Every structure is written in structure tokens, then in C-alpha cells.
Amino acid sequence: MKWRLQEGRGEAVYQIGVEDNGLLVGLSEEEMRASLKTLRRMAEKVGADITVLREREVDYDSDVPRKITEVLVRKVPDNQQFLDLRVAVLGNVDSGKSTLLGVLTQGELDNGRGRARLNLFRHLHEIQSGRTSSISFEILGFNSKGEVVNYSDSRTAEEICESSSKMITFIDLAGHHKYLKTTIFGLTSYCPDFAMLVVSANTGIAGTTREHLGLAMALKVPFFIVISKVDLCSKATVERTVKQLERILKQPGCNKLPLLVNSDDDAVTAAQQFAQSPNITPIFTLSSVSGENLDLLKVFLNILPPLTNSKEQEELMQQHTEFQVDEIYTVPEVGTVVGGTLSSGICREGENLVVGPTDDGKFLRLKVCSIQRNRSACRVLRAGQAATLALGPFDRSLLRKGMVMVSPEMNPTICSVFEAEIVLLFHATTFRKGFQVTVHVGNVRQTAIVEKIHGKDKLRTGEKAVVCFRFIKHPEYLKIGAKLLFREGVTKGIGHVTNLQAITTKENSLEESLGPGQLSF
């Protein structure tokens, strides 16, 4: 059990009454009680909790009714406060993304006029228009028994973190086409484990739905679909939307297998299959007003296992520290604070790092004063976790989104010119030398010029090529193999970085002249 929990990053599902070869034998009532008792004692020994997911009777040649039971065993790893999953929320404008998150995280149903989403908005204009324009984060917790922990009992974020053994962080993205660059930034820089595509039952697949579906597929983020607002329309309309989605998912470009979730059984199966096979796409039909089928989504999220296993995370933690800067704030009495994701290594309070590249390609020294995860203090940050770091009196004007904070001994390579193997997804005319596009690579977002297309003069829709790009403003920190997305108006393309023309180390020196607000070692 210890090994299985370690492999599953703190979670394991046991099937009692199933033979090793998969034969459903089942156990009698008494045998089942004894087996569960044994399992509970084993779990207590390793400090885990168990929850019965489902029980089923099996047809086996015997007079006594026999059952099989599925049990979820959960233990928070010793070096963590809770298990953490990040889910990006995609979908067309007005499909009910923010309202669904409001209902899940606040524990109160919506009134049909958008009351549930008011707590999620960050700006006055969002409240006035009812449209999300920025990226906001919402948390939903599950305790070790699989019960939902949210703001409903007037808890604070710290209390939710303390009483949860599993946390789902929802990244609420914008649906409107005008804010597409913000949505792409949210998908590329926050490294979500899964994406939830919300489709309105009454409008079906409209507006940016296809585009968001394409983005999730291009970035290889496994996604599941939620059809919202089923209380507004007839059964026939909901079925039509489901069929429309199934048709798109089965197309040659998608090659997904839709799985409609109608019962708790389906939700348990969907969660287990979804993590094992990325081709399966669960579809939920629910309402944020009547609360219909909301519980199925909660069951699914509770069982959903993390994608990476413990071995991969161990390997990442042994590398040099590298923290992506996605957000920058100034907090009164704290100073400058940066938010982002630790992509490799371990970051501790009081650690000395360098941040860069600046506009002239330099790296500046700084010190991490304190760390917070999900609004609660944390001493050590591990690879793959998102957090905010307080940098004390460091000058905020020297920082920008897209920078990285790394160990001083890493000697990071930066570049202005790089090559990428790309596929042009859509372009109105021909794509040629001198064309300007906005390039997204991880948390880097900058305009670049096409310097050269290898082996061709121009590209048309659907063609592949290796293209040389040059950033027009300042050098950036990139890695070979990083996924790349670029866009300009209706032009879109995807690919990966194949080659970097590194700027020499003489230019790429550490900033030695420590000006005001810069901390020395």
C-alpha cells in the first residue's frame, strides 16, 4: 500500500472482490466486512484514510449475494500539505464558466442572473459587463473522506487549505475573443494538469469554443467537457448539443472517445479512464441554477489522479531551481511579490536567486523573503507547484512577465534569435519572411519577426517548416523542445523550439553594480 500510494502521488484505488486476472468473483457480506476492516487497519498503519467509492452485486454461481467494492485510499505525502491539481477553465463567452466556478467554490447555487460569479471578478468593469477579462484563481478542497471543502461554511482560504487533503485550483480564463492573448497566456504559463471546456446547452458550439478546444489539443492538455445551463432548455436541445460535441470529438483531427456521464458509476469510471488514456473525453450535463448533476462533477474531481508520478517529480526536483514569473504585485508592508510556477528544482525561504533577462540581457541578484501557496504560508516550494514569492524591497520596475528566477550557478542561456519547427494552422494568404507574429512559449509572450523559412520562400495553411524567428524588443530565456504557439489576427500556428542562438556569456553577465533596491548576497 505504501508503494502504491507513493506511485499515485498519495492516491490509490483498490478493487475488492476482483481476481488478479480481472475475473469478477465478488465476496459475501461477511467476507467484504472483514476485507474492509483489514484495509482500514492497513491504511491506519500508513496514516491514510479510505472512502468507499461504489459497491456492486455480481452474478456469480452461488446462493449468497456477492459484491465487489471499489475503495479510494488517500494519504497526503509527508513533504506536502495537500495534493494539488490545476484545472484551466475554457469555453465561449457567456457559457457559464465563472458562474460554475462560483457555485463549486462558494457552495451556493446561482440565482440565474449571475450572483454566483460576483466573488470571482477582479475588476469593476468585469462586474459591470459580466465578462471575465483577467485570469483569476479559485480553490476547491476535498478532505480525506472525499467531502467537499469550500467557502460555504464561511471558511477562509487558509482554513480550506488546512482541512483539505486534495486541492483543485481552477484557473478561470476569459471566453471573449478580445481577450484571447490572456487565455493563451493562462494555458501556456500556468501549466494546467487538465482543462475543463464549458459549453452552453442552449447555444451549442459557438464563438471561441472550437478555438479553445484547438488550443487545449495543441498544448496537449487533457480536457473534459461540461455542458452548462441545462435548466434553460428542453431535453432534445441538450441531446442535440451532446451529439454536436460527439461528432466534433470523433473527427480525424481530434480522435477522442466521448463518454457521457449520467451516474456516480460513470463519474468514477470516467475519472479512472481519463487519467490512463488521454483519448477519453468525459462529458457532463449540469446546471448551476438547479444544481442538477453537480455532484457527479464533484465525484469526478475528487477521484481524478495527478498526471505525473512520483519518480518524474523526484527527477525534476533534483535539477537547478527555475521559477517562471507570471504575475507581479506590490503588497503594502511586504514589498514586491511575484507569482508563478516552479518548473524545476526546490525553492526555500531566504534563498538567493538571479532574475532576468532584463532588456539588455542581464540577470539581477535577489533574495526570496517568504513563500505563499494558495494564500497560506509555506517554507519550501517543490517542482511543479505554483506559489507567490515575496522579494522584499526589490525594485518592481526591473521585473516583467516572462522572466525567470534561477539558481546563480545555472548560468542560463538567453537568446533573441531562435528556430522552431512549426505547422501553420491557418493563414489568409502566404506566410513569408518579414511577417510579424506574437509568440507564446511558456510564460514568454513577445512579438517576433520571421527572419527565414528554411527550404521554402513562403508557407500556406497546413504546411510544415523550420522557421527562424527574432524577438523585436528584448532577449528571452527559452529551452529547446519547449512548445510554441504564435498568432497574428486570424493567423495561427503551433510548433516547438529546435535551436537557440545563445547570446555570449560576456553580455549575459550578472549585474554586479547593486543599485538601490537590489539585494546583495
N, C-alpha and C positions, 0 to 999 in steps of 0.2 A: 504494500500500500504506500509506503514511504516513497518508493521508486516511482510508482505511477503518479503520485501527487507532484513529485519533482518534475517528471516529464511533462505533465499537463499544466505546469506553472501554477500549481495549487488546486487543481480540479481533476476529478476522475469520476467516470460513470461506471457503476457495477451493475451487471445484469445477473440476477439470482434466479436459478431455475433453467438456465440455458447451458447445455453441454459445450465442451471445448470445440466440438465440430459444428456448432451452431444449431443443434437439434433442440427444439423447444420441448423439454421434458416437463417442467413445472414441479412445484413442491406442494405438499399438502399444507393445510393451515398451520399445523403444529411445527412442521419442518421449517416453514417460512418464518414463523416467530423466532425459532431457535437461530436460524441463519441471520436474521436481522439483529438479534441480540449479540451474536458473535461479532458482526460487522460493527455494531455500536461500540463494543469493547475495544476492538482493534482501532477504531477511529479515536476513541478517548486516549488510548496509549500514545498516538502520534499527535494529539492535540487538534483533531479535526472534528467537523460537525457533519451529520448526514441528514439528507432530506429524501423522502420517497417521492420520486417523480411520477410514476404511474404503476398501476397493478392491472394485470390482465389474466383472465382464466384461459386455460389452454385445453383443447380437445385431445386428451391422451387416453389410451385404453385403460381406464380404471374407474372404479365406482366413486372414489373420493374426488371431489373437485380439486383440481391442481392449478396453482397460479405461478406466474412469473412476475418479478418485480424489478423495476429499474431504480437505482438509488444514486443520488449525486453526493459525492464526498468532497467537502471543500475545506481547505486549510490555507490560511494566509501565510505565505513564506516568511521565515523568521526575519529576513532582512527587509521586509516591506510592511507598510501599514495596511495596504489593501491591494487586491488585484485590480488592474486598470485597463480599460478598453476605450479607444477613441472612435466615435461614430460620427462621420460627416453627414449632414442632412441636406439633400439636394432636392430639386423639383422646381416646377414653373412658378411664377409669381401667382399669389392667391390660391396656392394648392393646399394651404393649411399647415405649413412646416412649423412656424413659430407657435401656432395655437396647439399643435400636437405636443410639442416640447413643453409648453406651459402646463398642459394637462398632466403630462407624465411627471414633471418635476415639482409641481405645486400640489398635486393630488386633488385638484378640484376640476370638475367638468366645465366646459366653456358655455357661455350663455347664447352662442350663435352670432354674437356681434363683436367677437374679438377680445373679450375681457381677459382670457387666459394668457394672451401673449404680451400683455402690457408690461409684465415684470421682466421680459426678456430684452426689451428695446433699450438701446444705449443713448439714442439722440432724440431730441424733441420732434424733429421732422419725421422720424420713423413712427412716433406715436400718432402724429397728425395724419400721415399718409397711410399708416398701417403696413408699410413695406420695410423689410429689413434691408439696410444698405451696408452694414458693417458685419464683422464676424463676432458672434457672441458665444460664450461657453456656458453650458448648463450641466449640472451634475445630477445623476440618479444613482442611488445606492441600493445594494441588496445585502441583507445581513446573512449570517452563515446558515440560517434556516431557509433562505430563499425569499424572505419577505421584503417588500419594497420599503426603502428608507428615503423619504423626500421631505420637502419643506412643509408638508401638510400639518405636522404636529408643532408648528411654529419653531422648528429647529433652525439653527444657524448652519452655515456651510461647514464649520468646524465640527459641529455635533454629528452631521451626516457622515463626515469622514471618519469620526471616531467609532460610530456604531455600525459602519458598513464593512463587509469583508470583500465586497466587489463593487467597483465604481465604474459607471459608464459616463464618459464625458461626451456630451453632444456638442458638435461644432455646428452652430446654426449659420448657414450660408445664405447669401442673397439669391432670390429667384429671378429678379428683373434683369433683362438683357443689358441694361445700362451699367449694372454692377458686375458684369461677367469677370472682369480682371480680379475683383475681390474674391469671387468664388473660386477662380483658378488658383489664386494665391493660397486660399484656405486649404485646397486639396493637395497642393504640391508641398507647402511648407510645414503643415501641421501633421503630416504623415498619419492619416487616419487608418485604423485597422480595417474598418468596414464603412460602407456608405449606405444611407437609407434614402431611397428615392421616393418622394411623396407625390402621388398623382391624385388629382381631384376626380371623384367619381362622376361628377356632372359635366366636366369639360373634357375628360379623357386626356390623351397625349397631345398637349398643345404647347405652343411657345418654346421655352428653352428646355422642355423635358428631354427631347431627343439629344440636345447638345450636352446636357448634364450626364445623360446615360453614356454618351460617347466619351466624355471626359473620364468618367469612372473606369470605363473599359481601357482607354488609352493609358491610364496610370496604373492599370491592373489592381484596382481596389475592389475587393469582392463586395457586391451590393445586394440588398434585398429591397422589396418594393412594398410600400404601404399605400393602399387606395383609401383616401380620406373622404369625409362628407357623405357617407352612405345614407345618412338620415335625410338628406335633401332629395334623394331621387329613388325611383322605383327599382325593384329587383332586376328588371330587364335592363335598365341603364347600367347598373353595376356589372351585370354579366357581360354587357357589350364592351365596357372598359376593360374587364379582365381578358376577354377574347382578343381585344386590340393589343393589349400588352403581350399576351402569349404569342401572338403572331409575330410581333417585333422581336421578341426574345429568341424565337426559333429560327430567325433569318440566318443565312450563312455567315454574315459578319459577326453575329452575336454568339450563336451556337450555345444558348443557355437552355436549361431544362426547368420550366416554371413549375412551382409546387404551391398550390393554393392551400392556405392554412385555414381550416374550419373548426378544429377542435384542439384541446390540450395535447392530445396524442400527436396530431400533425405538428404542433409547435415544437414538441420535444424532438421528434424525428427530424424536422427542418433544421433545428439548431445543430444537431449532431452531424447531419449530412452536409450542411452548408460549410462547416469548418473543414471537413475532409475533402470535399470536392467543390472547387470553385465554379463548376458549371451549373450547379443547382441554384436557382433563384427563388426563395420563398416569397409568396405574395400574401399580404394581409389585407382584409377589407374591414375598416373600422370607422367609428365616428367619435369626434372629440366632444360632441354635444350630448349624445345619448349614452356614450361610454361603451357602445356595442363593440365586442371583440377586443377591447383594450387590454384585457387580462391575457389574451393569447400573445400579444406583443411583449408583455412583461415576462411571461413564462419563457419566451424565446430569448429575450435579452439576458435573463438570469442564467440560462444554461450555456449561452454562446461562449465557446472556449477561446483563449487567445491564439493568435495565428502562429507566433514563433514559439519554439520550445526552449527549455532552459539552456540547452547547450549553445544555441545560437546567441542567446543573450550573454552568456558567460564569455563567449569569444569577443563580442562587441565591447564588453566591459574591460577586457584586457588591452584594448587599443588606447591610443592617446585621447585625451579629453577634447571633445569638439561639440560646441553648443551653437545652435543656429539662432540668430536674433530675428524674431518675427514681429515683436511689438516693443515700443519704448514709451515709458511713462515717467513723469516726475511726481513723486509722492511726498506730501509735506512731512517734514521731520525725518524722512528716510533718505531722500535724495533721488538719484536716478535709479530706475528699475527697468530691467529688460525681461521680456517674456519670450519663451521659445521652447525648443525641444533639444534634449541632449542626444545627439546621434551616435556618439560612441564614447567609451571611457567612463570615468566616475568623477563627479564634481563635489567637492566638500566645502563647507563653510570656511572662510579665511584663506581659500586657495588663491594663488597668484596666477593669472592668465594673461594672454595678449589678445586684443580685439582688432579686427581690421577686415579687409584692407580699406584705408582711407582713400580720399580722391587721388592722392599722389602715391598710392600703393604701399603705404607704411602700416605697421602694426603697433598699437599702443598698449602699454602695460596697465593692468588694473587688478583690483583685489575684490573677490566675492565676499561681501559682508554677511549676507544672510540669504536663505533659500526658502521659498514657499511653494507647496504643491497643493492644488485645489483649495486655496485660501487658508491652509494650515501649515505651520512651521515644519521644516524638515531639515535634518542635518546633512544627509548625503543624498545625492541625486545619481541615479544609475541610467545606463544607456537605454534609450527608447522612452524615457519619461519626460513629460512636459512640466515646466515649472517657471516661476519668476525668480530672478536673482537681483538682490539689491547691491548696487555698486558704490554706495556712499556718495561722496562729493564729486564723482567723475562728471565731466562736462557733457551734458546731453547733446549739445550741438555737434559733437565729434562722432556721434553714433547715427546709423541709419539702418532701416530694414535691409536684410540681405547680407549683413556682416556675419562673421563667425568669431566665437571666442575659443581659442585653442591653447594647449599647453605650450609654454615658451620653447621647449626642446623640440617641438614638432617641425619647425622651420617650414611653414606652409607655402605651397606654390600658388601664385596668383597669375591671372592672365587677362589680356584684353582681346586676344585673338584665339579662337578655338574652332575645331572641326567637329561636325556631328553628322551621323548618318540619319537622314530624315525621310519621312514619307509625307508628301503633300496631300492632305485630306481634301482640301477644297480651295480652288483659286479661280477667280473670274476669267483672267487672261493668262499670260505666261509669267512665270516666276523667274527672274533673271538677276544678274549681277547689279548691285546698287540698290536693290529693294530693301526697304526698312521694315523690320518686324519687332514686336515686343516678345522677348524671350523669357520663358519661365523655366528655371532649373532649381528645384528645391525651393529655398526661400529667396533665391535671386530673381529679381524682376527688373529687366532693363531693355531699352531699345538697342537693337544691333543691326548692322548693315551687312548684307550678303556681299562678301569680298570675292568669292569664287565658287563656281559649281564644278566639281571635278568630273571631267569626261563629257560634259554637256554644256551647251550655251544657255539653255532655258529648261524649265520644268513645267509640266502640266499636271492637272489633278490626277492623283493616284500614282504618280511616278516616284521612284526612289532615287536618292543620290547622296553622295557625301558632299556637304556644303561647308565652306569656311565663313564663319561669322566674325565680326569685330564689334565690341561694345563701344557705343559712341561717347559715353560720359567718363566712367572710371573702371579700373580693373576689378575683377571679382574672383572669389575663391570657388573654383569648380573642381569636380572629381571626374575622372574617366569612368564611363559607364553610367553616369547619372542620367535619369530620364529627363527629356526636354520637350517642352510644349511651346509653340510660337503662334502668334495671331496678329492680324492687322486687318481691321474691318471684317470682311467675310472670309478672308484667307485664314486657313488653319493648317497646322501640321504637327506631327509628333516625331520623336526620334530619340537617340541617345548620344551623349558626348563620346567621341572616339579619340580625340587628340587635343592636347593643350600646348600652346606656345608660351611656356612659362617666362615670366619677367625675371631677369637675372637677380641673384641674391644681393648684389650691391645696392640696387634700387630698393629691393624688398627688405630693407634693414629695419630693425626695431627702432622706434622713436626713443632716442636717448635723452634729448632735451626735455626734461619733465616740466611742462608749463603748469600754470595754476589749475588745480582740479585733477591733475594726473597723479596717480599714486605710485611711489617707487616701491621696490621690493623691501 
